[in-house]
Amino acid sequence: MAALTSASWTVTISRRDIEGKRKKVTGSVVLAGTDTYPTGGIPLPAKEQFGFKRNMDNFIVVGQAGATTQYQWMYDRTNHKLQAFFGHDTAGVTTLPNDEADVAEVPGARTLFFETSGW
């Protein structure tokens, strides 16, 4: 099975604002397909698809539509990727409270609601 890529996301912008000297965008991203989780996180689409020209400073998942498996999502700004973490230990080692998904994981189709800012 192939790994998820930035093309696996569909971005929908629901609101654009300017707060101070920064643009703030809210909307949803839909992850499609049955591909596997890539090492280090799922690449996000280019910042231009979120309405930014220079930089995207953050990406905060504020909710997700119902899905069987729920993840904790963290934005890797350096690599412009969204990393998925389980809220429990999947390796059977009780000392690790959160494990990042691995290449055997198939997150499946899901909708994430987000807030992001930049310029």
QUIKA-V525047 format. One record per helix or strand of 2 or more residues. SS is the DSSP state (A for helix, B for strand). FROM is the first residue (numbers start at 1). LEN is the number of residues. If there is no record, write none. Layout:
BEGIN
[[SS FROM LEN] [SS FROM LEN]]
END
This chain:
BEGIN
[[A 6 3] [B 9 11] [B 22 10] [B 42 2] [A 47 4] [B 56 9] [B 72 5] [B 81 5] [B 110 9]]
END
